[in-house]
Amino acid sequence: MRNVVLAATTLLVGLSAGVFFAYSTSVMLALHKVEDRTFIDVMQKINTSILNGWFLTVYVGALLLTIAAVLLHLPAGRRAPLPWLLATLVLYGIVFVVTAALNVPMNNTLDAAGPVAAIADPAAVRQAFEGPWVGWNLVRSVASAGSLLTVAVALLRA
């Protein structure tokens, strides 16, 4: 059971890290090259589209499985991967907190700007959103990559 949970944790953490990495290395770089209304329109659509069962299962499941893996490796004789799993939990916890406390509220603010055609000053809306969102997504990318590395080491130690 421990190995199955650990393997599943590695898979979900890896998939989640891939999402944040893809945004940092392609999506946001491409969107940086488009005009303001297009940027806002696409980001509003992404914010709606990403709230789907596949993403939420991976994103929340990675956290829940990491917690389960930690708990399953608490008994004596099973603790070799525990320090690495605790590091995974801390790093993925950072991803979760940054997302909930910073990126999601920024997404909600962008959505609250309304239909892109009705925004009086799209440049100001974009400026308030893009830089901070990209910066915090970089934090999520690094933290999630770190969580993938530490859970992979834990898997090797199990």
C-alpha positions as CSV (number, residue, x, y, z in Angstrom):
1,M,0.0,0.0,0.0
2,R,2.8,2.4,0.9
3,N,4.5,2.0,-2.4
4,V,1.3,2.4,-4.4
5,V,0.5,5.6,-2.6
6,L,4.1,6.8,-3.0
7,A,4.0,6.1,-6.8
8,A,0.6,7.7,-7.2
9,T,1.9,10.7,-5.2
10,T,4.9,11.0,-7.5
11,L,2.6,10.9,-10.6
12,L,0.2,13.6,-9.4
13,V,2.9,15.9,-8.0
14,G,4.7,15.5,-11.4
15,L,1.6,16.3,-13.4
16,S,0.8,19.3,-11.2
17,A,4.4,20.6,-11.5
18,G,4.1,20.2,-15.3
19,V,1.2,22.5,-15.4
20,F,3.0,25.3,-13.6
21,F,6.2,24.7,-15.6
22,A,4.2,24.9,-18.9
23,Y,2.7,28.2,-17.9
24,S,6.1,29.6,-17.0
25,T,7.9,28.4,-20.0
26,S,5.3,28.7,-22.8
27,V,1.8,30.0,-22.1
28,M,2.7,33.2,-20.3
29,L,5.6,33.8,-22.7
30,A,3.3,33.6,-25.7
31,L,0.6,35.7,-24.1
32,H,3.2,38.4,-23.3
33,K,3.4,39.0,-27.0
34,V,-0.3,39.6,-27.6
35,E,-2.2,42.9,-27.3
36,D,-4.0,43.7,-24.0
37,R,-7.5,42.7,-24.9
38,T,-6.4,39.3,-26.3
39,F,-4.3,38.7,-23.2
40,I,-7.2,39.5,-20.9
41,D,-9.7,37.5,-23.0
42,V,-7.4,34.4,-23.1
43,M,-6.6,34.5,-19.4
44,Q,-10.3,34.9,-18.4
45,K,-11.0,31.8,-20.6
46,I,-8.1,29.9,-19.0
47,N,-9.3,30.8,-15.5
48,T,-12.7,29.2,-16.3
49,S,-11.4,26.2,-18.3
50,I,-8.8,25.1,-15.7
51,L,-11.6,24.5,-13.1
52,N,-12.3,21.0,-14.4
53,G,-12.3,17.6,-12.8
54,W,-9.0,16.5,-14.3
55,F,-7.0,19.4,-13.1
56,L,-8.7,19.5,-9.7
57,T,-8.2,15.8,-9.2
58,V,-4.5,16.1,-9.9
59,Y,-4.0,19.4,-8.0
60,V,-5.8,18.4,-4.8
61,G,-5.0,14.7,-5.1
62,A,-1.3,15.5,-5.1
63,L,-1.7,17.2,-1.7
64,L,-3.9,14.5,-0.2
65,L,-1.7,11.7,-1.4
66,T,1.4,13.4,-0.1
67,I,-0.3,13.6,3.3
68,A,-1.2,10.0,3.1
69,A,2.3,9.0,2.1
70,V,3.7,10.9,5.1
71,L,1.2,9.1,7.4
72,L,2.0,5.7,6.0
73,H,5.7,6.2,6.6
74,L,5.5,7.3,10.2
75,P,5.8,3.8,11.8
76,A,9.2,2.7,12.9
77,G,11.0,0.7,10.2
78,R,9.3,2.6,7.4
79,R,10.8,6.1,7.9
80,A,13.6,6.1,5.3
81,P,11.6,8.2,2.9
82,L,10.0,10.3,5.6
83,P,12.3,13.4,5.6
84,W,11.9,13.6,1.8
85,L,8.1,13.2,2.1
86,L,8.0,16.0,4.7
87,A,10.0,18.2,2.3
88,T,7.5,17.3,-0.5
89,L,4.6,18.3,1.8
90,V,6.2,21.6,2.7
91,L,7.1,22.5,-0.9
92,Y,3.7,21.4,-2.3
93,G,2.1,23.2,0.6
94,I,3.8,26.4,-0.7
95,V,2.3,25.7,-4.1
96,F,-1.2,25.3,-2.6
97,V,-0.9,28.4,-0.4
98,V,0.4,30.7,-3.1
99,T,-2.3,29.5,-5.5
100,A,-5.1,30.0,-2.9
101,A,-3.8,33.2,-1.4
102,L,-2.4,35.0,-4.5
103,N,-3.0,33.5,-7.9
104,V,-6.7,32.6,-7.5
105,P,-7.6,36.1,-6.1
106,M,-5.7,37.7,-9.0
107,N,-7.7,35.5,-11.4
108,N,-10.9,36.5,-9.7
109,T,-10.0,40.2,-10.0
110,L,-9.2,39.7,-13.7
111,D,-12.6,38.0,-14.2
112,A,-14.3,40.8,-12.3
113,A,-13.0,43.3,-14.8
114,G,-15.9,42.0,-17.0
115,P,-16.2,41.2,-20.6
116,V,-13.0,42.3,-22.4
117,A,-14.8,44.4,-24.9
118,A,-16.3,46.5,-22.1
119,I,-13.0,47.2,-20.3
120,A,-12.2,50.9,-20.5
121,D,-8.5,50.6,-19.9
122,P,-7.3,47.1,-20.8
123,A,-3.6,48.1,-20.5
124,A,-4.1,49.0,-16.8
125,V,-6.0,45.8,-16.1
126,R,-3.3,43.7,-17.7
127,Q,-0.5,45.6,-16.0
128,A,-2.1,45.0,-12.6
129,F,-2.4,41.3,-13.3
130,E,0.4,40.0,-15.6
131,G,3.6,40.8,-13.7
132,P,2.4,39.7,-10.2
133,W,0.7,36.6,-11.6
134,V,3.8,35.5,-13.6
135,G,6.0,36.1,-10.6
136,W,3.9,34.1,-8.2
137,N,3.5,31.4,-10.9
138,L,7.3,31.2,-11.0
139,V,7.3,30.5,-7.2
140,R,4.7,27.8,-7.8
141,S,6.9,26.3,-10.6
142,V,10.0,26.2,-8.5
143,A,8.2,24.9,-5.4
144,S,6.3,22.2,-7.4
145,A,9.6,21.2,-9.2
146,G,11.2,20.9,-5.8
147,S,8.3,18.8,-4.5
148,L,8.6,16.5,-7.5
149,L,12.4,16.1,-6.9
150,T,11.9,15.3,-3.2
151,V,9.0,12.8,-3.8
152,A,11.2,11.1,-6.4
153,V,14.0,10.7,-3.9
154,A,11.4,9.4,-1.3
155,L,10.3,6.9,-3.9
156,L,13.9,5.7,-4.3
157,R,14.4,5.5,-0.5
158,A,11.2,3.4,0.0
